[in-house]
Amino acid sequence: MRIEEKSPAAESSILNPQSSILDFPPYKLHETRAGAGTPVALVHGLSGSSRWWSRNLEALAAQHLVAAVDLVGFGQNQRFRGLPRILPSFEEAASLVARWLETFGEPVHLVGHSMGGQISIRVAAERPDLVRSLTLVNAVGIPFTIDPGAHIRVLPKPPYGGASIARVLVPDFLRAGPTSVATATLRVLRGDARDWMHAIRAPVLLVWGANDPIVPLRYGEAMQREIEGSRLEVIPAAHVAMWDNPAEFNRLALEFFAEVEGAMAAEAHERFFSWGISGWTDGMAHRQAGHRRDVVLIHGLGMSSHYFIRFAQALYSRGHHPIAPDLPGFGESVNARAAGPAEHAQLLAEWGDKLGIRDAVWIGHSIGCNAVAHLARLRPDLVLRSVMIGPLWTASRHQQIRMFTMLALDALRESLALYRYIIPAYWRTGVARWWLTWRRYVEDLHTEPPPDALMLSGERDPIPDRRRVTITHMPGAHACHFSYPDETAEKVGER
């Protein structure tokens, strides 16, 4: 539960990360969050803090939603005081991190450094539903042996990080205090996470500093042998590899995340397509296939996201990951007062921000085209390009008479299978909401249509005013995406 916002920003970004205190009784966690996309969770090591990831945050957040946590007793939890037994055990710490990961609403790329790596190993083994992949950076978890030479031999090597890491390490060490540091050090030295390593099923990347005097490379090699299918990458660095060599670490991490997501997408395509309700955000329900959310579908008047099922499957089979919300008052979303295209665009922008949608293809159908057009002008960072199916812009002075006449004609041309979706959707919408929403959209039909949008329409669709918009014709009528989903998906993919 988020109980305090330290940043006034309405949304996190690379330039203005959002800092929050999260309440997980009896503990609190401090989190720094930035970016958008598939989530990445960063867990620091002994006597560290989220600041140890500051050289990685921008690069990772350019492609992902990235969150770094300060564990209890460390970082911004520096006022934690008491007897050694008060510091949470690794078992409790792993449970606490799992509770934190649950707030993301989907599996994360979990990254743990040193002690944070040992905690992350337990989380990945005990809660595989929360972990998309696991990256371990100079992690502990293999029992230490009495061999000072293994630690001393790398000391003459170049001191990666040098004074720069000391400026972060020393204040974090002092803030944590001797109680937390001593207790955690004892647990690290005695720790043996090999049983949990054997239980990990997520893809695992090990990143090790070649000149780590604290957890020498031999422990990374041993860990690779214990974790089935894991990959070890050795880079020029010491113990804090992500700080010492951020460019190489960032490259390895991003390539690994992309590889994992590509494999998951291929596996998902081979398994099944699903178009059930996937979640609710501020009362707005949505359906989605896949996790990238790179295509957004906006329904027409009286309808819901359900009737996109055939079109969404056609897009999914071509490698896209569509998502479709139910506008407020329609489908499974909560009731709300009737709104026009500008208000719907604002709601969609807020919804898109909370789901981390960026640079997506937005496809509107019927009045959904007008909402998408407003959104593209309002938030071009959300809309990579827009596609309008069955657009309603018209030059007619008597647009209501014309529109109702054309709607009646179109009803005779649609596939009978479509009425399985029309009848329940219209029943839920009701006459009053249908009419009030139409009234708030009708003035927008005389505005200028977006010149750069792809305009599609069924060749038998009587509704679009072809004097007003330049149409690329498809087979079918107004709901051509339903009757001819593959042809429509192919046309969308051509640009």
N, C-alpha and C positions, 0 to 999 in steps of 0.2 A: 504493500500500500504506500503510495507516495504522499508524504505528509508535509513537506516543505519544499518550495522551489527557491533555489538560491539565485537563479538567473531570471530576469524579467522577460526573457524571450518567449514568445508563444510557441515556437517550434525550435528544435535543436538544429544546428547547422555546423558546417566546418568552421566558420568564422566566429560563431557564438555558441559553443557547446552548452548544454543544459546541465546544471548541477542540482541534484536532489538528495534529500534524506528519505530513505525508504524504511517504513516501520514493519518489522517482523518480530512481534513480541516473543520473548523479552529483549530482543536485540534491535539495533538499527544499523542500516548499511548506508554508506555514502556512495553515490553513483554520479559519474560524468558520462553524458550521452551525446552523440553527434551523428549526423548522416542519416541515410535512409536506405532501405533494402533488406536483404536477408541479414538477420542479427548476428553480431559477433560479440562475445562476452569475454572480457579480459580480467584475469585474476592475478594479482601481484604476488611476490614472494616475501620471505621473512624480512621483517623490519622495513618493508617497502610500502608503496601506496600507488594509487592510480597515476601519479605523476611519472612513474617509471615507463609509462606507455606514451608519454607526450610526443615522442619522436615518431610514433606510428599512427597516432589518431587520425591525422589529416589524410594520409594515404589510404588507410583502410576505410575511413568514412566517405571517401569519394565514391565507393562502390557498395557500401554496406551501412546498416544501422550499427553503430559501435558503442558499447557501454563498458566502462572500466569501473571497478568497484574498489572501495577501501574496506577491507575486512575488519571485523571487530578487534579492537586493540591496536590498530595500525592507522597510518595516514590521518584523515580527518576525524577518526575516532580516537584521537590522541589523548583525550581526557579520561580514557578508560583506566581505572585504577583499581587496586585490590590485591588479594592474595593470588598466587599462581593458579589455584584451582578455579578461579573465576574466569580466566581466559577460556573460551570454548574449546573443547577437544576437537581434533580433526574430524571425528565423526559428526559432532554438532556443526562444525564449520561446513562440512559437505552438505548436510541437510539444509543449512542456511543458504548456501549458494544455490541449491536446488530450488528453494522457495523463491529466490531472486530470479532464476531462469524461467520459472512459471509465469512471471509477469510479461514475458515477451510474446506469449500466445502462440509460439511455434518453435520448433527445434532451433538451436543456435550452433554456431561454430564456436566451441569453447576453447579458450587459449589460456594456459596456466604456466607461470614462470616459477621455477624453484619450488618453494613450499606450496605456492599456488598450484603448481603442477601436480603435486601429490594429492591435494584436495580435489582437483579436477579429475584425476584418475578415479577416485571413489565415486564422484558424481556420474561420470560416464558409465561406470559399471553398474551402479545402483539405480540410475534413472536414465536408461537408454532412450526413453521417449522425449527427453529434453535436449539431447545432444546430436547434432547433425554431423559434426566432425570434432576431433580433439587434436589440438596442437600443443605439444609439451616443449617448453623452452628451458634447457638446462635444469630439468626437473629432478627432484629427489623422489625417493620411493624404493630404490634398491638399497639394501642395508649397507652401511659404510663398513669397510674393513680397515684394520690398522696397517696402513701403508703410507707413511708420510711422504715417501719419495714420489708417489703418483701426484701429490699436490705440489711438491716443491719443484719438480722438473719443469713445470710450465711458467714458474715465476720469472725467469729471465726474459721471457717473451715480451713483446711490446705491451705496455699497459693500456689496453683499449678502454676508451671512455675517459680515463684520467680524471682531471680536476672537474670536468663537467658532471660526471655521475656523482662525484663526491659532494657537489653542491646540493644534490637531491638526496643522496644516501644519508649524509650526516644529520640534516634536520629531521628526516623521517625516523632515523634511529633514535634520536633524542625525544621526539614526540611519542614514539611507541613506549619508551621507558624500559628500564632493565627487567621489570617483571614480565612483560609480554615477550620481550626478546629472549630472555633466558628460558622461559617455559616453552616457547615455540622451538627454540634450538634443541632442547632436550628431546622433544617429540620428533623432530626431524632426524636426529642422530639415531634414535631407536626405531624409526619408522620402517615398516616393510609392507609395501603396497602390491607385492607380486600377485597375491590371490585376486586382487581387483583387476590387475593388468590382464590376467587370463580371461576375465569375464567381459572385457570391452569388445563390443561389436561394431562400433563406429570406426570410420577410417581415421588413422592416426599418423600425424607427422611429428617427428622429433627434430627440433632445431637445436644444435649444440655449438657453443663457442669452442673453437679448437684449443684455445689457451685458457680454459676455465680452471683456476686453481682450487676452487671451492667444491665443485662437483665435476671432476675431470671427465674427459671424453669416455674413458673406460666404462663409466656408469651409463652413459648414453648408449653405448654398444650393448651393454648387458640388458638395458631396458628394451632395445629393439628386439633382442632375442626372446624376451618374455611376452611382448605384445604381438600377437599374430598379425601378419600383414602390414605392420608398421614400416615407415620409411624414415631413415635417418639422413639429415642434411647437416653437414659440418661447415661452418662459416668462420672467417677470420674475426674472432671476438673473444671476450673473456666470459665472466659469469652472466652478466646482464646483456645477453646477445642482442636483444631487440633495441637496446640503447646504443651499444657499441657499434653496431653495423646496421642501422635502420633501413638503408636502401635494400640490402640483400634480404633482410628479414621480411620486409614488406612485400618484396617480389615473391619470395617463397610462399608466404602466407596467402596472398591473393591468388596465386596460381593454384595452390592446393584447394582453396575454397571453390574456385571455379571448376576445378576437376571434380570435386565431390558433388557439386550441384548439377553438373552435366551428367554424371553417372546416375544420380537420383532421378533426373528428368527422363533419361532413357529408360530406366527401370519402371518409372511410373507409367510411361507411355505403353510399355509392354504389358503392364498389369491391367489397368482399368481407367476409365473416365468416370468422374463423378460430378454431379451438378446439384447436389443438395445445399441447403443453407450452411454456410461455412462459418458465419459469425455475425455479431452485431456490434456496431460502433456508434455510440451516442444515439442509439435507437434505430439506426439504419442497418437493416439486414443485407447480407451479400452472399452470393454464390461465387465459387471460384474453382478452377481446375489448375493444378500446379501451384507453384509458390512465387513465381517471379512477378506476376501482376503487370505484364507488359502490354496488355490490351484491356481496355475498360469499355463495357457495353452499357449504354443508357437507354432504358426502355421508353416506349411511347405512352400516350395518354390512356389511363385506365388499366394499363398492363403492369407487369412485374418482371423481374429478371428470369422467371421460370421459362418464358417462351423463347429465350435465347438458347435453349438446351441443344438444339441441332446445330446451330451456328457455332456455339462454343466448342462442341465436339469436333467440328470441322477445323476450327482454328487450332485446337489442342493437338489434333493429329498432324498438323503442319509445324509443330514445335512452339506454338504460342501458349501463353499461360493466361487465359482470360479471367476477368473478374467482373461481376455485374451487381451493382447495388439496387435495392428497391428504394425509390425516392420516398421521402416521408409521406405517410398517408396511403401508400400503395403497397401491394403485396404483403410481405411479412414485417415491414417496418412499422414503427409506432405511428399512431394517428397524430397529425399536425395540421395546422391551418393550411389552406390552399395557398400555393406560392407560384410566382412566375419564373421565367428562365433566369433572370439575374439572381434571384434569391436561391434558386436551385443550384446555380453555378457556385455561389458562395458556400453553400452546404457541401457540395461535392469537393470543393477545394479543402475545406476543413477535414472532411472524411479522408481524402487522399493523403493529406499530411499525416494523419494519425496512422494510416496503414503503410506509410513510407513509399507511396507511389511517386515515381519521377519518370519523365521522358517516356510516357506510354502513348500508345495509339488509342485515341478515344473515338468510339463509334456510337453515334446517336441514331435512333430510329424514330421517325415521325417527329413529335414535339421534342424528343430527346436531342434532335439535331440543334435546336435553338439553345438548349442548356449547354451543350458542348461548345457551341460558338461563343457564348458568353464566357465560359470557362477558359477557352483558348486565349481570349483577349485579357482576361483577368490574371491568369497564371500560366504563362507560356512555359514555365519550368515543369509543369505537370503534363502538358500536352506536346508530345513530339510532333504529331500530326493528327488531323481529324478526318473522319470519314462520316458522311451523312447518307443514311439509307432512307429513301422516301421523304426527302425534305419538303417542308410546307411553305417556304417563302413564296409569296404570290404578288402579282401586280393587280389582281382583281379588286375593284372597289367594294364588291359585295362578297367578301371572302367567306362570311359565315354561311350564306346561302349556297355558294359554290362548294364549300368544304363539306357540308352535310349531304349535299347531293352526291358528291364524289365518294364519300364514305359509304353511303348506301349502295352505290354501284360496285365499289370494291368488295363489299361484303359478299356479293354474288360470285366473285372471282377468286376468293381465297380457298386454300385447301381446307377440306372439312376437318382434318386433323388439328388445325389451328384452334378450332372452337373449344377443344379440350382445355386450352389455356385461356382463351378469351372469356368464357362464361364465368369461371370462378374468380378471375381477376376483376372483371367488371362488377361482379356481385359484391366483392369486398370493397371496391372503391366507392360504390354508391353513386346515385344520380347527382346529388348535391356537390360532392367533391369533384366529380367529372366535370360538371358545368362550371364551377368556380375556378378550377384549374385552367380550363379552356379560356375563360374570360381573361385570365391574367396572362395568357400566352398570345392572345389573338392580335394585340397591337404589335407584337414583335415580328409578326409574319410579314409586315411591310418594310422591315429594316433591310439593310444591305446584307446579302448572304456572304459568308467568308470566301474570298477569291481563291484561296490556296487549298481549300478542302476538296477531297474527292467526293463527288456527288453520284450516288448510285440509286437506281430505281428499277423496279420490275417493268418490263416492256408493256405489261397489261395493267400497270398501276395508273389509275385515273387521277390520283390526288396531286402529284407535283405539277406546278405551273411551269411548263417548259419554256415559256416566254421569259421567266424570271431567273431560272437556273439552268446551267448546262449539265445535262444528265448523261452518265454512262449507263447504258441499258443492260439489264440482266433478265434472265427468264423469270416469269412469275408476276405477281401483283404487288400490293403495298408491302406485304411481309415476305419479300423475296428471300430474305435471309433464312426464313423458316422453311419455305418450300424448296429452295435451291441453295442449301447451306454450303455445299462444296464449291459451287460456282462463285458464290459471293465471297467466300474465304480466299479463293484463288485470286479474285480481282483485288481484294484488300492487300494481298501479299505482293502484288506487282509493283507497288510504289515503295 
